[in-house]
Amino acid sequence: MSKNYARHIAKGAGVVFLFTVAASFLGYLIRLLLTRQLSVADYGLFYALFAFVSFFILFRDLGFGSAIVKFIPEFEAKKQYKKLKSMLVFTFRIQLIFVLLSIIFLTIFSNWFALHIFHQPVSYLIKIFSFILFADLVLVFERCVFQGNQKMLLLSLTNFLRVFLILILLFFFKPLNIEKTIFIFILAPILTALILSPKIYYLVRPLLKYKTKITKGLKNQIIKFSLPVFFGLIAYMILGYTDTIMLTMFRSLEEVGLYQVALPTSRLLFVFTAALTTMLFPLSSELWSSDKKEKLKLILEKMIKFSFVLILPALLIMLSFPKLVLNLFFGFQYIQAYLALQILSLTSIFFLMRGIMGTSLAGIGKPILNTKAAVIMALSNVIINLLLIPRYGILGAATATLLSFIIGFAITLNYTKKYVQISFPVKSIFKSLVNSLIVLFLIYKLKAILVMRPITEFIVVSSAAIMVYAMLTFITKTLSRNDIKIFGSVVKWPKFVKKKI
């Protein structure tokens, strides 16, 4: 891998990772606050409403968000600035129209949805919540522009600021109820978009001198790329929200509340994927359009191996201390979700590797392949959810999610091997799995031997596990010297480690 590209990815991923972790931490504080302010049933109802309304986000995006990220670096590389401006104007106009149509649709049919999905008189809450589609529109558009321009700091700030403002507003408006919470979730993205608007103006200002000309050829080019992405988004929305909606329909709101602490807790592990794929999308588009396919292949192989090794320690800790994590953040009444948390945590491995490969496929102009994989995942998820949720509740939902991600990973790996011609790092992954099993055995032995307060035990055992895992990784040469040097472009190694390298 070229040293410049390696550092480019490592630095960008490092910035995204830090802000993603910070945003995840603040998001956790938000959920912690809501679980303290709302009952389990009301907490479940809020996130059931959130999941339902969020399903209509796909009619706001229409796949244009990915098109913006892809075509900004492509048009800039070709110095097609008039085309770039016209693309931005066209995509925003269409998204605005569909947002307004979605709000009207939700308003008209809110009574039907309240009766047949929520089984409660919540039509007025659906009407209010629908405005989050409009509130998010400008902010998401700004995110896409930042990502397309590879402004990783600004991109990372968008979600961090939004979550930060939600947390501040929630504290300001205490005591909370569902209506106040919905209002805050709508207000925060509007304020965030206003705060970041000067930065967006600075990026698009050079384009203002060009005349907007939305030609038929440009429309076809955008739609040809966006349409497969849109169908993929439908599949992803089904995959992301079917479990919550089916739990709402077939089980109780209390179970929805339990699932909505296990699910976001497991997704703390997804920050690794966000950090890497955010940087990879525009970069893969640039490398592919510049005919640097061999470099893209090498980058993907390094990223898959490196990220897999890094995520395993966090996964092991999550698998070993699920009750402590849930009790610490949400309280004793949510501990019964621990088995669902363990199952959902396993999805992070497949989500990570599929995310890296899928992002590269979109970047090289093959979003239809992601769509095919996503559709199969979504159909599998719906079928397995229907079979398991009525009988097994949140454990059935968690199992369905895990199996769907395993299927999606296998399909995406096949496509990536075919089109990018990567070599999957089987040897390094096998070494990592063996190392992790040794560490997992150590964790459970230490937990059985040590008699300490839960928090103290967590700190001691986790620290020991991470150190042993790092030593095993070094001894077994799971990562090469070049891999470690790339990581060193983000993290400064101690002097004694540098000497070994």
C-alpha angles and dihedrals in degrees: 000000000000110000092228094052091044092054091042091057094039095050094044092045090048092055093046091046094053094049092042090053090047092049091047090052091051090046088054090052088053091054090044090054093046093050088053094047101039131050118249089256094049091045088052091047092052093053092041088057090044092052092047096049092041089061087072091058088090089067088055095049101036088182091291092116091066090044090056091051092048101043100043094070091036096053092041092052088053092042091236095149097157089054090048093054092045090051092053093048094047095049094047093049094051093046091051092052093051092046091057091047091050092051091050091049093050091047094051096047099034093110092053092048091048092052101042103033108026098026088213136094095262101127091117090054090052090052092051095043092051089074090070085079089064094039091055096045100085094037093052090047089053091049091054092050091049091048094046089053090046091239093154097173093054091043091053092047094059097069093034092055092045093052092042091053092048090054093048092047092048090055091046094052098045131172090061135208132173094269094053091045093052091049091052093049088054096045098048099065091047091054092045092052090051092050092051096041094097089057091051091048090053091054097046098036093092088057095055093082091062121087117243111242114172102192127188089246092055092048091051091048092052095042093045089058097036100047096068089043089052093054088047089053090053088054092047091050090051089048093047102043108022092087093054094044093047091048087053091051101041105026137028133291087242089063090048087054092051092048091049091061095045094047100052091040091057090046091062083085090059091074088087090061094045092052093053104036095047088063096038101057100067091033094054090048090052094047094046095048089047090053093244093134096144091057091051090051092052092046092053093049092050093046094050093049096041096046094047091054092048098049097051098076091053090047092051091052092049091050092049101046108032096134093049092049094050094044092047096051105028110017139252095295090068098050092097088074091069097104091051089050092053093050093046092048090063090062089069092077094054093038090054098050094039090049093055094047094041092051091053091051091053090046093055091052099262102116090140088072091056088048093054091050092045093050091053090047092049094048090048090049094051093048095046092044091052090051098044111027099065090055106027103027116196093003089057091049092050093048091049090053093050095048091047092054092049089054092047092049093053093050095046092048089055092051094046092051090051100047106025093028096220123172109230109231095236095158095054093044092050090051090049092051092050090048091049093051090053090050092046090053089050092050094053092045091052092047089053094048103039121080106198143125109285095249093047091047090050093052095045097044095042092049092049091047094051093048093049091046091051091049092049091048090052095044095047091044091231087158122043124230089256090055091052092048090053090052087049090063087070103029123041110231121220113257094251090055092049090055090054091049 
